[in-house]
Amino acid sequence: MKHRNTRELYDYWSRLRGTDAAPPRGAIEPAEIHALLGDTFILESAGPTQYPFRLAGTRLCSHFGRELKGRNFLTLWGDEDIEAIDTLLTAVCIDAAAAVIGAETLNDRGQSAPWEMVILPLSRGGRVYDRILGLMAPLERPYWLDIHPVIRQSITSLRLIWPDERPVLLHPSIPAPSRPLSPMSIARPDDLPVMPAGALASGRRRHHLVVLEGGKR
């Protein structure tokens, strides 16, 4: 992870979960991450392709030039990336995978800047993960940030961190996207490689599952 804030939120979430796949959503104490709140958000898994913001930090809303609460997270992405992001969020909500996304953000003048975000599952109890804790922050602060709002994002890298370090076996409900993910079984976030687009398409199909090489040997 490149940004200090994404690493700090991941470390906080990891401490809370202990040996569980994800911490309960009630365990999050805003006072304990007060310095991160401006860049932090919470999504709800409200149905297929529906991930509305339940909360969004003030800095984040300022970067986009609008209130994000109630908006679908998928609408922040270009058409070519929506399916991949939906697939990633499905893995987060079904399998409690954590994710790190590298993105290029674009304003209405065509100017861009690199961002990083971390996506972390929260449990409602048992194996139900219907809330997502996230943080989104620019890796650089161009002069136009908060003057010309971000209107679109595109994926530059995707990384998944699986809770049990098994070799990756995608859940049957996850479709293979046109611009796909390449999840791997990784123990530490510092060691995560960047996953190239197209890796999922090269996976070995077994019935209605896609098996990808990865994990501990």
Stockholm file with secondary structure:
# STOCKHOLM 1.0

chainA/1-217         MKHRNTRELYDYWSRLRGTDAAPPRGAIEPAEIHALLGDTFILESAGPTQYPFRLAGTRLCSHFGRELKGRNFLTLWGDEDIEAIDTLLTAVCIDAAAAVIGAETLNDRGQSAPWEMVILPLSRGGRVYDRILGLMAPLERPYWLDIHPVIRQSITSLRLIWPDERPVLLHPSIPAPSRPLSPMSIARPDDLPVMPAGALASGRRRHHLVVLEGGKR
#=GR chainA/1-217 SS CCSHHHHHHHHHHHHHHTTSSSCBGGGCCGGGGGGGGGGEEEEECCBTTBCBEEEECHHHHHHHTSCCTTSBGGGGBCHHHHHHHHHHHHHHHHHCCEEEEEEEEEETTSCEEEEEEEEEEEBSBTTBCCEEEEEEEESSCCTTTTTSCEEEEEEEEEEEECSSCCCCBCCTTCCCCSSCCCCCCCSCGGGCCCCCTTTGGGSEEETTEEECCCSCC
#=GC SS_cons         CCSHHHHHHHHHHHHHHTTSSSCBGGGCCGGGGGGGGGGEEEEECCBTTBCBEEEECHHHHHHHTSCCTTSBGGGGBCHHHHHHHHHHHHHHHHHCCEEEEEEEEEETTSCEEEEEEEEEEEBSBTTBCCEEEEEEEESSCCTTTTTSCEEEEEEEEEEEECSSCCCCBCCTTCCCCSSCCCCCCCSCGGGCCCCCTTTGGGSEEETTEEECCCSCC
//
